[in-house]
């Protein structure tokens, strides 16, 4: 299990590195599930 900070960092890095869209969506789904303030984040998907 990732900490909240590691999850968000992983999301941003995955977007920056243009990793698979499905992987990024998976990270984003977990961010939303944890209610980690998605309004303040620069969400790409």
Secondary structure, 3 states (H helix, E strand, C coil): CCCHHHHHHHHHHHHHCCCCHHHHHHHHHHHHHCCCCCCCCCCCC
